[in-house]
């Protein structure tokens, strides 16, 4: 039996969460979903997904805070993280903070569609 790669979607916007889930399941991935940063961190540390899609603007614990906490964990230091956000990639303060936390990619939701996100996941996971 083939081992499916596991993707965690940490996204509070239900329509995007659903669209990403459907796209990734149709492409053969196993998908876990968290609606805020607290859930995302808990699921990440307990389930160890192969890759995390992470929204920056979320309730309870924002994406930057979640990523900071994740990178403190031995496993979390190396898990690939693709940041999804509506914040412009030209925002230097955000970009500086993100770079220090070493995400795999930074994609704006507005500039990148589901296909581009899916391509980046496949590129990272092989």
N, C-alpha and C positions, 0 to 999 in steps of 0.2 A: 504494500500500500504506500502511495506517495505521501510524503510529508509536505503539507501545505505551509507556506509562509504565513505568519500571523502579523497582522497590521492592527495597531491601536489608533483609532480616530478619536482625538480629544478635541471636541468642537461643540459649542453650545447652540449654534444656529441649526435648528432641526432640519430645514430643507437641504442645507449643504451636507449635513451629517448623513441624511438619508441617501442623497445622490452619490456621495462618496462610497457609502456602504454598498449600495446596489452595484456600482461600477466595479468595485474591488472583488465582491463576491462573484460577479459574472466572469471576472478574469482569473478565478481560481484561488483567491486568497481567503484565509480565515480572518474574519474581522471582529474586533472587540471595539466597543464604543463607550466613551466617557463624556458626560455633558458638562463637566467643569474640571478645573485643575486638581482638586482634591481627589476626585474619582480617578482621574488620569494617572496621578502619581501612585495611588493605591494599586490600581490594575497593573501598571507598569512594573512595580516592584514585586508584585505577587505572581504575575503571569509571564513576565519577560518576553514581550512580543519581539519580533524580528525587526520591526521598524515602527516609529511613532509619527503620526501626523498631528501636529500641535498648533492650535489656534493661540494667538497671543492675548486676545481680549476675551476673557472668560470670567465667570463669577467664582467666588470663594477663594480661588488661587489662580492668578493669571498665568499665562504661558511662560513668561520669563521666570516667575517664581517657581513654577513647576520644574522647568528645565534646570534651574539652579539646584533645587533639591535632588533631582534625578542624577545630576552629575556628581553629587557627593557619594553616591552608592557605587560600589566596585563594578557591578554589572552595568549600572546606568552611565558610567563614564564613557562607554564605547557604543551604546546602542545608537543606531542611526535615527536622527530626528529631522523631519522636514517641517519647517515652520510655515504655517498658512496664516495669512493676515490680510486685513483690509488696509492696514497702515502702509503708506507709500515706502517703497524701497529706498527712496532718496532721504528719508529721515535719518540723519547722521547719528543721533544719540541712540536710537533703537538699533541701528546697524552695528554700532560699536559694541553695545551690550550683547547683542546676539553673537557676534564674531567671537567674543571672549568665551561663550558657552559652547562653541563648536557644534552648531547644528550641521547637518549634511547639506541642506539646501534651505533657502529662504525664498518662498514664492508668495506673491501677492494674489489674493483670490480674484481680484479684478482683472489683472493682466494675464492670468493663467487659468485655463479651463480644466475640466476633468481629465482630458486626454494628456495634457502636459504634466499634470500631477501624477497620473498613472505611469507615464513614461519615466518620470524621475524615480518613482518607486521601483520599477522594473530595472532601471539602470543601476540603482544602488544594490538591489537584492540579487541581480543577475538572472 
